Structures are given as structure tokens and as C-alpha cells.
């Protein structure tokens, strides 16, 4: 067992480092989402999906 760990210590450390980085990215995304910040980082007025995201409702036509 110890021989296997010694032979793969670099691989184990790399996997742990990647897992920590992914966890931090997910944590930041969740925190930003709860704070109401946009995930794309751009101006929503120039977005092709303007009005379709971030919980904005489309105006309804009450005449029909």
C-alpha cells in the first residue's frame, strides 16, 4: 500500500489540487448567484438573450 502511495504521490496531489480549484469555482458561482450577480460578466443590454435570463419576465399582451 505504501509503495503504491509513494509511486503515485504526484498524481494524488494533482487530483486534489484540481478538486480544490473546481470546488472554489463552484462556491464562487453559487455565492455570486445568491448575490444577484451575473455569471457572464457582460452588459445585458447588448446580450442576444436580453430579457430571457435572470428571472426577468417578458411583457404580456393583455389585449388578446
PQR file with spaces between the fields and no chain letter, atoms N, CA, C, O and H, PARSE charges and radii, in Angstrom:
ATOM       1  N    UNK     1       0.822   -1.197    0.000 -0.4000 1.5000
ATOM       2  CA   UNK     1       0.000    0.000    0.000 -0.0000 2.0000
ATOM       3  C    UNK     1       0.867    1.262    0.000  0.5500 1.7000
ATOM       4  O    UNK     1       0.638    2.189   -0.777 -0.5500 1.4000
ATOM       5  N    UNK     2       1.862    1.277    0.883 -0.4000 1.5000
ATOM       6  CA   UNK     2       2.721    2.458    0.950 -0.0000 2.0000
ATOM       7  C    UNK     2       3.569    2.630   -0.306  0.5500 1.7000
ATOM       8  O    UNK     2       3.889    3.753   -0.696 -0.5500 1.4000
ATOM       9  H    UNK     2       2.048    0.524    1.514  0.4000 1.0000
ATOM      10  N    UNK     3       3.925    1.534   -0.925 -0.4000 1.5000
ATOM      11  CA   UNK     3       4.699    1.620   -2.164 -0.0000 2.0000
ATOM      12  C    UNK     3       3.862    2.244   -3.268  0.5500 1.7000
ATOM      13  O    UNK     3       4.367    3.035   -4.065 -0.5500 1.4000
ATOM      14  H    UNK     3       3.664    0.622   -0.608  0.4000 1.0000
ATOM      15  N    UNK     4       2.573    1.888   -3.316 -0.4000 1.5000
ATOM      16  CA   UNK     4       1.680    2.456   -4.324 -0.0000 2.0000
ATOM      17  C    UNK     4       1.499    3.951   -4.081  0.5500 1.7000
ATOM      18  O    UNK     4       1.541    4.746   -5.020 -0.5500 1.4000
ATOM      19  H    UNK     4       2.163    1.245   -2.669  0.4000 1.0000
ATOM      20  N    UNK     5       1.296    4.335   -2.807 -0.4000 1.5000
ATOM      21  CA   UNK     5       1.153    5.754   -2.480 -0.0000 2.0000
ATOM      22  C    UNK     5       2.409    6.542   -2.841  0.5500 1.7000
ATOM      23  O    UNK     5       2.321    7.647   -3.376 -0.5500 1.4000
ATOM      24  H    UNK     5       1.262    3.689   -2.044  0.4000 1.0000
ATOM      25  N    UNK     6       3.561    5.980   -2.551 -0.4000 1.5000
ATOM      26  CA   UNK     6       4.818    6.653   -2.863 -0.0000 2.0000
ATOM      27  C    UNK     6       5.000    6.805   -4.369  0.5500 1.7000
ATOM      28  O    UNK     6       5.536    7.812   -4.833 -0.5500 1.4000
ATOM      29  H    UNK     6       3.632    5.082   -2.117  0.4000 1.0000
ATOM      30  N    UNK     7       4.557    5.815   -5.127 -0.4000 1.5000
ATOM      31  CA   UNK     7       4.709    5.872   -6.580 -0.0000 2.0000
ATOM      32  C    UNK     7       3.720    6.844   -7.222  0.5500 1.7000
ATOM      33  O    UNK     7       3.984    7.351   -8.312 -0.5500 1.4000
ATOM      34  H    UNK     7       4.122    4.997   -4.749  0.4000 1.0000
ATOM      35  N    UNK     8       2.589    7.113   -6.570 -0.4000 1.5000
ATOM      36  CA   UNK     8       1.549    7.947   -7.162 -0.0000 2.0000
ATOM      37  C    UNK     8       1.280    9.238   -6.388  0.5500 1.7000
ATOM      38  O    UNK     8       0.209    9.828   -6.531 -0.5500 1.4000
ATOM      39  H    UNK     8       2.375    6.701   -5.684  0.4000 1.0000
ATOM      40  N    UNK     9       2.220    9.675   -5.584 -0.4000 1.5000
ATOM      41  CA   UNK     9       2.008   10.863   -4.763 -0.0000 2.0000
ATOM      42  C    UNK     9       1.779   12.107   -5.620  0.5500 1.7000
ATOM      43  O    UNK     9       0.964   12.955   -5.256 -0.5500 1.4000
ATOM      44  H    UNK     9       3.090    9.196   -5.468  0.4000 1.0000
ATOM      45  N    UNK    10       2.467   12.233   -6.730 -0.4000 1.5000
ATOM      46  CA   UNK    10       2.298   13.390   -7.611 -0.0000 2.0000
ATOM      47  C    UNK    10       0.906   13.378   -8.234  0.5500 1.7000
ATOM      48  O    UNK    10       0.254   14.420   -8.310 -0.5500 1.4000
ATOM      49  H    UNK    10       3.129   11.544   -7.026  0.4000 1.0000
ATOM      50  N    UNK    11       0.448   12.220   -8.678 -0.4000 1.5000
ATOM      51  CA   UNK    11      -0.896   12.106   -9.256 -0.0000 2.0000
ATOM      52  C    UNK    11      -1.970   12.455   -8.229  0.5500 1.7000
ATOM      53  O    UNK    11      -2.934   13.155   -8.539 -0.5500 1.4000
ATOM      54  H    UNK    11       0.977   11.374   -8.617  0.4000 1.0000
ATOM      55  N    UNK    12      -1.798   11.972   -7.027 -0.4000 1.5000
ATOM      56  CA   UNK    12      -2.767   12.245   -5.963 -0.0000 2.0000
ATOM      57  C    UNK    12      -2.817   13.732   -5.656  0.5500 1.7000
ATOM      58  O    UNK    12      -3.900   14.295   -5.494 -0.5500 1.4000
ATOM      59  H    UNK    12      -1.014   11.404   -6.775  0.4000 1.0000
ATOM      60  N    UNK    13      -1.666   14.372   -5.573 -0.4000 1.5000
ATOM      61  CA   UNK    13      -1.623   15.813   -5.296 -0.0000 2.0000
ATOM      62  C    UNK    13      -2.251   16.623   -6.423  0.5500 1.7000
ATOM      63  O    UNK    13      -2.937   17.612   -6.163 -0.5500 1.4000
ATOM      64  H    UNK    13      -0.786   13.915   -5.705  0.4000 1.0000
ATOM      65  N    UNK    14      -2.026   16.219   -7.673 -0.4000 1.5000
ATOM      66  CA   UNK    14      -2.622   16.924   -8.802 -0.0000 2.0000
ATOM      67  C    UNK    14      -4.147   16.794   -8.794  0.5500 1.7000
ATOM      68  O    UNK    14      -4.855   17.770   -9.043 -0.5500 1.4000
ATOM      69  H    UNK    14      -1.469   15.416   -7.884  0.4000 1.0000
ATOM      70  N    UNK    15      -4.648   15.602   -8.510 -0.4000 1.5000
ATOM      71  CA   UNK    15      -6.103   15.401   -8.451 -0.0000 2.0000
ATOM      72  C    UNK    15      -6.700   16.228   -7.317  0.5500 1.7000
ATOM      73  O    UNK    15      -7.754   16.839   -7.489 -0.5500 1.4000
ATOM      74  H    UNK    15      -4.073   14.809   -8.308  0.4000 1.0000
ATOM      75  N    UNK    16      -6.050   16.254   -6.180 -0.4000 1.5000
ATOM      76  CA   UNK    16      -6.535   17.065   -5.055 -0.0000 2.0000
ATOM      77  C    UNK    16      -6.524   18.555   -5.394  0.5500 1.7000
ATOM      78  O    UNK    16      -7.454   19.279   -5.037 -0.5500 1.4000
ATOM      79  H    UNK    16      -5.193   15.758   -6.040  0.4000 1.0000
ATOM      80  N    UNK    17      -5.485   19.013   -6.075 -0.4000 1.5000
ATOM      81  CA   UNK    17      -5.406   20.425   -6.449 -0.0000 2.0000
ATOM      82  C    UNK    17      -6.520   20.802   -7.424  0.5500 1.7000
ATOM      83  O    UNK    17      -7.136   21.859   -7.287 -0.5500 1.4000
ATOM      84  H    UNK    17      -4.730   18.426   -6.364  0.4000 1.0000
ATOM      85  N    UNK    18      -6.775   19.947   -8.400 -0.4000 1.5000
ATOM      86  CA   UNK    18      -7.846   20.204   -9.365 -0.0000 2.0000
ATOM      87  C    UNK    18      -9.207   20.189   -8.662  0.5500 1.7000
ATOM      88  O    UNK    18     -10.069   21.015   -8.962 -0.5500 1.4000
ATOM      89  H    UNK    18      -6.274   19.089   -8.512  0.4000 1.0000
ATOM      90  N    UNK    19      -9.397   19.261   -7.737 -0.4000 1.5000
ATOM      91  CA   UNK    19     -10.660   19.185   -6.999 -0.0000 2.0000
ATOM      92  C    UNK    19     -10.886   20.438   -6.166  0.5500 1.7000
ATOM      93  O    UNK    19     -12.013   20.927   -6.084 -0.5500 1.4000
ATOM      94  H    UNK    19      -8.696   18.590   -7.494  0.4000 1.0000
ATOM      95  N    UNK    20      -9.842   20.963   -5.550 -0.4000 1.5000
ATOM      96  CA   UNK    20      -9.964   22.193   -4.763 -0.0000 2.0000
ATOM      97  C    UNK    20     -10.296   23.368   -5.670  0.5500 1.7000
ATOM      98  O    UNK    20     -11.137   24.195   -5.318 -0.5500 1.4000
ATOM      99  H    UNK    20      -8.927   20.567   -5.616  0.4000 1.0000
ATOM     100  N    UNK    21      -9.664   23.458   -6.812 -0.4000 1.5000
ATOM     101  CA   UNK    21      -9.933   24.556   -7.745 -0.0000 2.0000
ATOM     102  C    UNK    21     -11.377   24.504   -8.237  0.5500 1.7000
ATOM     103  O    UNK    21     -12.048   25.535   -8.290 -0.5500 1.4000
ATOM     104  H    UNK    21      -8.981   22.787   -7.098  0.4000 1.0000
ATOM     105  N    UNK    22     -11.863   23.319   -8.596 -0.4000 1.5000
ATOM     106  CA   UNK    22     -13.243   23.168   -9.055 -0.0000 2.0000
ATOM     107  C    UNK    22     -14.216   23.537   -7.938  0.5500 1.7000
ATOM     108  O    UNK    22     -15.214   24.213   -8.188 -0.5500 1.4000
ATOM     109  H    UNK    22     -11.319   22.481   -8.553  0.4000 1.0000
ATOM     110  N    UNK    23     -13.938   23.104   -6.715 -0.4000 1.5000
ATOM     111  CA   UNK    23     -14.800   23.427   -5.578 -0.0000 2.0000
ATOM     112  C    UNK    23     -14.849   24.933   -5.339  0.5500 1.7000
ATOM     113  O    UNK    23     -15.913   25.473   -5.037 -0.5500 1.4000
ATOM     114  H    UNK    23     -13.127   22.555   -6.512  0.4000 1.0000
ATOM     115  N    UNK    24     -13.729   25.611   -5.469 -0.4000 1.5000
ATOM     116  CA   UNK    24     -13.708   27.067   -5.284 -0.0000 2.0000
ATOM     117  C    UNK    24     -14.488   27.783   -6.387  0.5500 1.7000
ATOM     118  O    UNK    24     -15.166   28.775   -6.121 -0.5500 1.4000
ATOM     119  H    UNK    24     -12.864   25.173   -5.714  0.4000 1.0000
ATOM     120  N    UNK    25     -14.396   27.293   -7.607 -0.4000 1.5000
ATOM     121  CA   UNK    25     -15.145   27.888   -8.717 -0.0000 2.0000
ATOM     122  C    UNK    25     -16.642   27.716   -8.499  0.5500 1.7000
ATOM     123  O    UNK    25     -17.411   28.654   -8.705 -0.5500 1.4000
ATOM     124  H    UNK    25     -13.845   26.487   -7.823  0.4000 1.0000
ATOM     125  N    UNK    26     -17.057   26.533   -8.087 -0.4000 1.5000
ATOM     126  CA   UNK    26     -18.477   26.285   -7.830 -0.0000 2.0000
ATOM     127  C    UNK    26     -18.959   27.146   -6.671  0.5500 1.7000
ATOM     128  O    UNK    26     -20.047   27.719   -6.732 -0.5500 1.4000
ATOM     129  H    UNK    26     -16.433   25.770   -7.920  0.4000 1.0000
ATOM     130  N    UNK    27     -18.163   27.241   -5.624 -0.4000 1.5000
ATOM     131  CA   UNK    27     -18.520   28.074   -4.462 -0.0000 2.0000
ATOM     132  C    UNK    27     -18.690   29.534   -4.865  0.5500 1.7000
ATOM     133  O    UNK    27     -19.634   30.195   -4.432 -0.5500 1.4000
ATOM     134  H    UNK    27     -17.279   26.776   -5.574  0.4000 1.0000
ATOM     135  N    UNK    28     -17.783   30.037   -5.690 -0.4000 1.5000
ATOM     136  CA   UNK    28     -17.871   31.423   -6.140 -0.0000 2.0000
ATOM     137  C    UNK    28     -19.115   31.648   -7.001  0.5500 1.7000
ATOM     138  O    UNK    28     -19.788   32.671   -6.881 -0.5500 1.4000
ATOM     139  H    UNK    28     -17.016   29.501   -6.042  0.4000 1.0000
ATOM     140  N    UNK    29     -19.407   30.684   -7.865 -0.4000 1.5000
ATOM     141  CA   UNK    29     -20.589   30.808   -8.720 -0.0000 2.0000
ATOM     142  C    UNK    29     -21.872   30.819   -7.902  0.5500 1.7000
ATOM     143  O    UNK    29     -22.773   31.612   -8.174 -0.5500 1.4000
ATOM     144  H    UNK    29     -18.860   29.853   -7.962  0.4000 1.0000
ATOM     145  N    UNK    30     -21.962   29.947   -6.904 -0.4000 1.5000
ATOM     146  CA   UNK    30     -23.148   29.912   -6.050 -0.0000 2.0000
ATOM     147  C    UNK    30     -23.273   31.198   -5.256  0.5500 1.7000
ATOM     148  O    UNK    30     -24.368   31.741   -5.113 -0.5500 1.4000
ATOM     149  H    UNK    30     -21.229   29.303   -6.683  0.4000 1.0000
ATOM     150  N    UNK    31     -22.166   31.682   -4.743 -0.4000 1.5000
ATOM     151  CA   UNK    31     -22.164   32.924   -3.969 -0.0000 2.0000
ATOM     152  C    UNK    31     -22.592   34.109   -4.837  0.5500 1.7000
ATOM     153  O    UNK    31     -23.372   34.950   -4.391 -0.5500 1.4000
ATOM     154  H    UNK    31     -21.276   31.240   -4.859  0.4000 1.0000
ATOM     155  N    UNK    32     -22.089   34.180   -6.066 -0.4000 1.5000
ATOM     156  CA   UNK    32     -22.467   35.260   -6.976 -0.0000 2.0000
ATOM     157  C    UNK    32     -23.939   35.159   -7.372  0.5500 1.7000
ATOM     158  O    UNK    32     -24.621   36.177   -7.490 -0.5500 1.4000
ATOM     159  H    UNK    32     -21.455   33.497   -6.428  0.4000 1.0000
ATOM     160  N    UNK    33     -24.426   33.947   -7.575 -0.4000 1.5000
ATOM     161  CA   UNK    33     -25.832   33.750   -7.938 -0.0000 2.0000
ATOM     162  C    UNK    33     -26.744   34.213   -6.812  0.5500 1.7000
ATOM     163  O    UNK    33     -27.764   34.853   -7.066 -0.5500 1.4000
ATOM     164  H    UNK    33     -23.872   33.120   -7.479  0.4000 1.0000
ATOM     165  N    UNK    34     -26.389   33.895   -5.568 -0.4000 1.5000
ATOM     166  CA   UNK    34     -27.188   34.327   -4.423 -0.0000 2.0000
ATOM     167  C    UNK    34     -27.151   35.835   -4.251  0.5500 1.7000
ATOM     168  O    UNK    34     -28.118   36.430   -3.774 -0.5500 1.4000
ATOM     169  H    UNK    34     -25.561   33.375   -5.362  0.4000 1.0000
ATOM     170  N    UNK    35     -26.042   36.460   -4.637 -0.4000 1.5000
ATOM     171  CA   UNK    35     -25.900   37.910   -4.519 -0.0000 2.0000
ATOM     172  C    UNK    35     -26.543   38.641   -5.688  0.5500 1.7000
ATOM     173  O    UNK    35     -26.592   39.871   -5.693 -0.5500 1.4000
ATOM     174  H    UNK    35     -25.257   35.977   -5.024  0.4000 1.0000
ATOM     175  N    UNK    36     -27.038   37.904   -6.680 -0.4000 1.5000
ATOM     176  CA   UNK    36     -27.695   38.516   -7.830 -0.0000 2.0000
ATOM     177  C    UNK    36     -26.744   38.998   -8.900  0.5500 1.7000
ATOM     178  O    UNK    36     -27.147   39.744   -9.793 -0.5500 1.4000
ATOM     179  H    UNK    36     -26.999   36.905   -6.677  0.4000 1.0000
ATOM     180  N    UNK    37     -25.494   38.588   -8.831 -0.4000 1.5000
ATOM     181  CA   UNK    37     -24.526   38.995   -9.847 -0.0000 2.0000
ATOM     182  C    UNK    37     -24.675   38.111  -11.073  0.5500 1.7000
ATOM     183  O    UNK    37     -25.071   36.950  -10.969 -0.5500 1.4000
ATOM     184  H    UNK    37     -25.167   37.982   -8.105  0.4000 1.0000
ATOM     185  N    UNK    38     -24.357   38.666  -12.229 -0.4000 1.5000
ATOM     186  CA   UNK    38     -24.467   37.943  -13.484 -0.0000 2.0000
ATOM     187  C    UNK    38     -23.253   37.047  -13.670  0.5500 1.7000
ATOM     188  O    UNK    38     -22.143   37.407  -13.277 -0.5500 1.4000
ATOM     189  H    UNK    38     -24.036   39.609  -12.313  0.4000 1.0000
ATOM     190  N    UNK    39     -23.461   35.893  -14.262 -0.4000 1.5000
ATOM     191  CA   UNK    39     -22.371   34.946  -14.430 -0.0000 2.0000
ATOM     192  C    UNK    39     -21.539   35.211  -15.679  0.5500 1.7000
ATOM     193  O    UNK    39     -20.376   34.812  -15.741 -0.5500 1.4000
ATOM     194  H    UNK    39     -24.362   35.601  -14.581  0.4000 1.0000
ATOM     195  N    UNK    40     -22.116   35.877  -16.672 -0.4000 1.5000
ATOM     196  CA   UNK    40     -21.384   36.071  -17.919 -0.0000 2.0000
ATOM     197  C    UNK    40     -20.425   37.261  -17.859  0.5500 1.7000
ATOM     198  O    UNK    40     -19.431   37.286  -18.584 -0.5500 1.4000
ATOM     199  H    UNK    40     -23.061   36.201  -16.621  0.4000 1.0000
ATOM     200  N    UNK    41     -20.709   38.234  -17.015 -0.4000 1.5000
ATOM     201  CA   UNK    41     -19.831   39.371  -16.863 -0.0000 2.0000
ATOM     202  C    UNK    41     -19.956   40.418  -17.956  0.5500 1.7000
ATOM     203  O    UNK    41     -19.093   41.287  -18.078 -0.5500 1.4000
ATOM     204  H    UNK    41     -21.517   38.213  -16.426  0.4000 1.0000
ATOM     205  N    UNK    42     -21.007   40.350  -18.746 -0.4000 1.5000
ATOM     206  CA   UNK    42     -21.164   41.326  -19.817 -0.0000 2.0000
ATOM     207  C    UNK    42     -22.411   42.173  -19.584  0.5500 1.7000
ATOM     208  O    UNK    42     -23.154   41.956  -18.628 -0.5500 1.4000
ATOM     209  H    UNK    42     -21.708   39.644  -18.647  0.4000 1.0000
ATOM     210  N    UNK    43     -22.624   43.123  -20.457 -0.4000 1.5000
ATOM     211  CA   UNK    43     -23.756   44.024  -20.359 -0.0000 2.0000
ATOM     212  C    UNK    43     -24.999   43.351  -20.914  0.5500 1.7000
ATOM     213  O    UNK    43     -25.013   42.934  -22.073 -0.5500 1.4000
ATOM     214  H    UNK    43     -22.020   43.300  -21.234  0.4000 1.0000
ATOM     215  N    UNK    44     -26.045   43.239  -20.098 -0.4000 1.5000
ATOM     216  CA   UNK    44     -27.264   42.538  -20.528 -0.0000 2.0000
ATOM     217  C    UNK    44     -27.994   43.284  -21.645  0.5500 1.7000
ATOM     218  O    UNK    44     -28.748   42.662  -22.394 -0.5500 1.4000
ATOM     219  H    UNK    44     -26.033   43.578  -19.157  0.4000 1.0000
ATOM     220  N    UNK    45     -27.796   44.575  -21.777 -0.4000 1.5000
ATOM     221  CA   UNK    45     -28.462   45.328  -22.825 -0.0000 2.0000
ATOM     222  C    UNK    45     -27.974   44.910  -24.210  0.5500 1.7000
ATOM     223  O    UNK    45     -28.716   45.018  -25.187 -0.5500 1.4000
ATOM     224  H    UNK    45     -27.184   45.080  -21.168  0.4000 1.0000
ATOM     225  N    UNK    46     -26.745   44.439  -24.300 -0.4000 1.5000
ATOM     226  CA   UNK    46     -26.182   44.023  -25.585 -0.0000 2.0000
ATOM     227  C    UNK    46     -26.255   42.519  -25.800  0.5500 1.7000
ATOM     228  O    UNK    46     -25.717   42.011  -26.784 -0.5500 1.4000
ATOM     229  H    UNK    46     -26.143   44.351  -23.507  0.4000 1.0000
ATOM     230  N    UNK    47     -26.901   41.808  -24.907 -0.4000 1.5000
ATOM     231  CA   UNK    47     -26.969   40.349  -24.992 -0.0000 2.0000
ATOM     232  C    UNK    47     -28.085   39.926  -25.940  0.5500 1.7000
ATOM     233  O    UNK    47     -29.138   40.560  -25.999 -0.5500 1.4000
ATOM     234  H    UNK    47     -27.338   42.221  -24.107  0.4000 1.0000
ATOM     235  N    UNK    48     -27.841   38.845  -26.681 -0.4000 1.5000
ATOM     236  CA   UNK    48     -28.871   38.354  -27.594 -0.0000 2.0000
ATOM     237  C    UNK    48     -30.038   37.726  -26.841  0.5500 1.7000
ATOM     238  O    UNK    48     -31.121   37.581  -27.407 -0.5500 1.4000
ATOM     239  H    UNK    48     -26.986   38.330  -26.633  0.4000 1.0000
ATOM     240  N    UNK    49     -29.847   37.358  -25.600 -0.4000 1.5000
ATOM     241  CA   UNK    49     -30.915   36.785  -24.782 -0.0000 2.0000
ATOM     242  C    UNK    49     -31.459   37.812  -23.784  0.5500 1.7000
ATOM     243  O    UNK    49     -31.968   37.440  -22.727 -0.5500 1.4000
ATOM     244  H    UNK    49     -28.967   37.476  -25.140  0.4000 1.0000
ATOM     245  N    UNK    50     -31.353   39.075  -24.111 -0.4000 1.5000
ATOM     246  CA   UNK    50     -31.813   40.136  -23.230 -0.0000 2.0000
ATOM     247  C    UNK    50     -33.282   39.926  -22.875  0.5500 1.7000
ATOM     248  O    UNK    50     -34.129   39.811  -23.761 -0.5500 1.4000
ATOM     249  H    UNK    50     -30.938   39.377  -24.969  0.4000 1.0000
ATOM     250  N    UNK    51     -33.575   39.876  -21.600 -0.4000 1.5000
ATOM     251  CA   UNK    51     -34.938   39.681  -21.140 -0.0000 2.0000
ATOM     252  C    UNK    51     -35.326   38.237  -20.934  0.5500 1.7000
ATOM     253  O    UNK    51     -36.405   37.963  -20.408 -0.5500 1.4000
ATOM     254  H    UNK    51     -32.887   39.969  -20.880  0.4000 1.0000
ATOM     255  N    UNK    52     -34.479   37.302  -21.333 -0.4000 1.5000
ATOM     256  CA   UNK    52     -34.814   35.889  -21.206 -0.0000 2.0000
ATOM     257  C    UNK    52     -34.128   35.234  -20.016  0.5500 1.7000
ATOM     258  O    UNK    52     -34.457   34.101  -19.665 -0.5500 1.4000
ATOM     259  H    UNK    52     -33.602   37.525  -21.760  0.4000 1.0000
ATOM     260  N    UNK    53     -33.197   35.913  -19.400 -0.4000 1.5000
ATOM     261  CA   UNK    53     -32.479   35.296  -18.289 -0.0000 2.0000
ATOM     262  C    UNK    53     -32.609   36.151  -17.029  0.5500 1.7000
ATOM     263  O    UNK    53     -33.235   37.211  -17.047 -0.5500 1.4000
ATOM     264  H    UNK    53     -32.929   36.833  -19.685  0.4000 1.0000
ATOM     265  N    UNK    54     -32.028   35.689  -15.968 -0.4000 1.5000
ATOM     266  CA   UNK    54     -32.005   36.378  -14.676 -0.0000 2.0000
ATOM     267  C    UNK    54     -33.393   36.607  -14.110  0.5500 1.7000
ATOM     268  O    UNK    54     -33.605   37.557  -13.357 -0.5500 1.4000
ATOM     269  H    UNK    54     -31.519   34.828  -15.953  0.4000 1.0000
ATOM     270  N    UNK    55     -34.335   35.753  -14.459 -0.4000 1.5000
ATOM     271  CA   UNK    55     -35.657   35.810  -13.864 -0.0000 2.0000
ATOM     272  C    UNK    55     -36.526   36.956  -14.322  0.5500 1.7000
ATOM     273  O    UNK    55     -37.567   37.221  -13.721 -0.5500 1.4000
ATOM     274  H    UNK    55     -34.162   34.981  -15.070  0.4000 1.0000
ATOM     275  N    UNK    56     -36.121   37.639  -15.368 -0.4000 1.5000
ATOM     276  CA   UNK    56     -36.938   38.736  -15.881 -0.0000 2.0000
ATOM     277  C    UNK    56     -38.099   38.149  -16.669  0.5500 1.7000
ATOM     278  O    UNK    56     -37.917   37.225  -17.462 -0.5500 1.4000
ATOM     279  H    UNK    56     -35.275   37.424  -15.855  0.4000 1.0000
ATOM     280  N    UNK    57     -39.281   38.683  -16.450 -0.4000 1.5000
ATOM     281  CA   UNK    57     -40.433   38.172  -17.186 -0.0000 2.0000
ATOM     282  C    UNK    57     -40.659   38.998  -18.442  0.5500 1.7000
ATOM     283  O    UNK    57     -40.386   40.198  -18.481 -0.5500 1.4000
ATOM     284  H    UNK    57     -39.429   39.434  -15.806  0.4000 1.0000
ATOM     285  N    UNK    58     -41.158   38.332  -19.450 -0.4000 1.5000
ATOM     286  CA   UNK    58     -41.478   39.001  -20.703 -0.0000 2.0000
ATOM     287  C    UNK    58     -42.780   39.769  -20.530  0.5500 1.7000
ATOM     288  O    UNK    58     -43.687   39.283  -19.854 -0.5500 1.4000
ATOM     289  H    UNK    58     -41.379   37.357  -19.418  0.4000 1.0000
ATOM     290  N    UNK    59     -42.898   40.951  -21.119 -0.4000 1.5000
ATOM     291  CA   UNK    59     -44.163   41.676  -21.026 -0.0000 2.0000
ATOM     292  C    UNK    59     -45.264   40.900  -21.762  0.5500 1.7000
ATOM     293  O    UNK    59     -45.054   40.378  -22.856 -0.5500 1.4000
ATOM     294  H    UNK    59     -42.161   41.346  -21.667  0.4000 1.0000
ATOM     295  N    UNK    60     -46.406   40.843  -21.149 -0.4000 1.5000
ATOM     296  CA   UNK    60     -47.524   40.115  -21.772 -0.0000 2.0000
ATOM     297  C    UNK    60     -48.473   41.100  -22.422  0.5500 1.7000
ATOM     298  O    UNK    60     -48.634   42.232  -21.964 -0.5500 1.4000
ATOM     299  H    UNK    60     -46.576   41.268  -20.260  0.4000 1.0000
ATOM     300  N    UNK    61     -49.087   40.657  -23.481 -0.4000 1.5000
ATOM     301  CA   UNK    61     -50.054   41.470  -24.190 -0.0000 2.0000
ATOM     302  C    UNK    61     -51.434   41.167  -23.621  0.5500 1.7000
ATOM     303  O    UNK    61     -51.934   40.053  -23.777 -0.5500 1.4000
ATOM     304  H    UNK    61     -48.956   39.738  -23.853  0.4000 1.0000
ATOM     305  N    UNK    62     -52.049   42.132  -22.971 -0.4000 1.5000
ATOM     306  CA   UNK    62     -53.338   41.897  -22.315 -0.0000 2.0000
ATOM     307  C    UNK    62     -54.530   42.081  -23.265  0.5500 1.7000
ATOM     308  O    UNK    62     -55.682   41.903  -22.869 -0.5500 1.4000
ATOM     309  H    UNK    62     -51.642   43.037  -22.845  0.4000 1.0000
ATOM     310  N    UNK    63     -54.235   42.438  -24.525 -0.4000 1.5000
ATOM     311  CA   UNK    63     -55.318   42.664  -25.488 -0.0000 2.0000
ATOM     312  C    UNK    63     -55.851   41.375  -26.084  0.5500 1.7000
ATOM     313  O    UNK    63     -56.938   41.402  -26.660 -0.5500 1.4000
ATOM     314  H    UNK    63     -53.300   42.582  -24.846  0.4000 1.0000
ATOM     315  N    UNK    64     -55.177   40.277  -25.988 -0.4000 1.5000
ATOM     316  CA   UNK    64     -55.637   39.051  -26.656 -0.0000 2.0000
ATOM     317  C    UNK    64     -56.500   38.194  -25.806  0.5500 1.7000
ATOM     318  O    UNK    64     -56.950   37.138  -26.251 -0.5500 1.4000
ATOM     319  H    UNK    64     -54.293   40.256  -25.520  0.4000 1.0000
